[in-house]
Amino acid sequence: MISAAVAAAAVGFVPVTAQAAGPSADPGRAATATSPAPAAGSAKDATAKDAAAKSAAVKDLAAKQAKAKADATAGSAASARSAQQGEYFDVFMGAVNSNAHSVGLATSASTDFTNSFVAYDIDWGDGTVDREYGMAGNNVYVDHRYAEVGTHRITITATDTYHKVSATTTEDIVLNGSEFTPHTPTRLLDTRDGTGTGTSAGRPLAPYTTTRVKIAGNGGIPTGVTAVALNITATNTSAGGHVIAYASGTKQPATSNVNFVAGQTVPNLAIVPVGEDGYVELANRSEGTVDLIADVTGYFARSAASGYTSVKPSRLVDTRAGLGAAAGQVAGRTTFGVQVAGQGGLPAAGVTAVALNITATGPKGSGHLTAFPSGQQAPSTSSVNFTAGQTVANAVIVPVGPDGKINIRNGAWDPADVIVDVTGYYSADGKAAYLPMEPERRFDSRTGTWPLAGQDYHYETMWTSGRALEAVVLNLTVTNTQGSGHLAVAPDPSSLDDRIAGKAVRPTPPDSSVLNWTKGATVSNLVQASTGTSGVVDIWNRGWEPTDLIVDIFGTYEKN
């Protein structure tokens, strides 16, 4: 008898080895910072094929054992007749998908016929049918890319081209890609008053401990979600440190999401993978207690919803100049609307949510900004927190109202200027699905390189195998800042091949900002960075003094 089918999977993004979490002093310096070399994907290819091969081989073995049992029951004469006439013919497949939109499978027929040449008709379940050929017992490998994520039923019909004997096998495949569903801003956790902690009284998180946040089945979020967009705020901080957000049931990663010093209130958006039990973990990595707040604005699931489209970063609102809103600071306890649809490269209709970077600058007192969809009351959540005189930015994903607008409320008692930059949007027509990954530290200038010089940039090559990326989800941190400044992020016009060939050109920095800092500060912010056509992302230090730069990656958006 001949062994049966296996499956292959295309390879996703392969990050470099993780470094230590959170900013810390590092006196060692070496060469100038450069982008890490891309990692090879052949090992992952081989691993995926091997795993699928074992799965398919189990199916083949089970079928053969069942046949042998049936033959024994029928009697040795029937068994001999079956072997002589070559009546056994079956088909098996194994399928693995590690990319957002594609599946790799292998199929083969198992038979008693000698020299059986087989035609395989593969119905992918999306209206596409492919035909492949091969000798029985030899694996036939096929890849297929779907236009939409979700569940697809694959049916393979194998036919011995000489004996005209056929067999069919069917398998349902759920693609790994997830699409986004906006959610009314809702508070899921507040350790100050016990919200989401299972207690009726507030209690800060102790040093070097974690708290669990229920996501799936909470606040209208369905079960089966793969990732969640959370605005995480650290407040009442008694010592400096950072917060790590990660999927429940997984190893705590060597990355950071929110960085803070004693007495500071700091928010940061995080797109966090959700554990199999429906929870995420938030870890306090500091020597003091801290209160944590988590507000949800949307979630990702392996079903058709809203895909992501990146746009060239552009400014929608600047109250200092009267751009997109009335000129002058936004009065305390007031709200203004922002036209999103049809602006900044966004379509005029169909936008369900928008990815923004909101900056508060020149505030006359402490407070917060809240971004929310038009047509709704302001929720009891926050998007950006600030103190008097501070300039602070935070990434947000905001559901868009039916009129194509969002609202921004100044929750402080005193006025503040507001800046809004757009980086992308979600829509039913969006073609990029999200693929969460284990959080990894991609770059840290404190370990073996020099700080990022003023008015200079660091580039990151987002290497892929057989994938077309739309954007990557990064958390950027600056520390050991030697002056004031801000970061700007944009795709590089030169590819890695251009750089290897010596044809790279120095890019022009964008006119937007993703992160602002003052001398001596440690600041983080999430960035959904477009990879453009080059697959290379530039991170610019737009200040005049050097700063250390840390880059963590949490997932990718893959086109279909």
VENZI-V987254 format. One record per run of one state. SS is the DSSP state (h for helix, s for strand, l for the rest). FROM is the first residue (numbers start at 1). TO is the last residue. If there is no record, write none. Layout:
ss->[SS/SS]
from->[FROM/FROM]
to->[TO/TO]
This chain:
ss->[l/s/l/h/l/h/l/s/l/s/l/s/l/s/l/s/l/s/l/s/l/s/l/s/l/s/l/s/l/s/l/s/l/s/l/s/l/s/l/s/l/s/l/s/l/s/l/s/l/s/l/s/l/s/l/s/l/s/l/s/l/s/l/s/l/s/l/s/l/s/l/s/l/h/l/s/l/s/l/s/l/s/l]
from->[1/31/32/42/75/76/86/89/97/102/112/117/124/129/136/140/146/151/161/166/175/178/191/195/196/205/206/210/215/225/236/241/248/258/261/266/274/279/287/290/302/306/319/323/324/330/331/334/340/351/362/367/374/384/387/392/400/405/411/416/428/432/445/449/450/452/453/457/462/469/480/485/492/496/501/515/518/523/531/536/542/547/559]
to->[30/31/41/74/75/85/88/96/101/111/116/123/128/135/139/145/150/160/165/174/177/190/194/195/204/205/209/214/224/235/240/247/257/260/265/273/278/286/289/301/305/318/322/323/329/330/333/339/350/361/366/373/383/386/391/399/404/410/415/427/431/444/448/449/451/452/456/461/468/479/484/491/495/500/514/517/522/530/535/541/546/558/560]
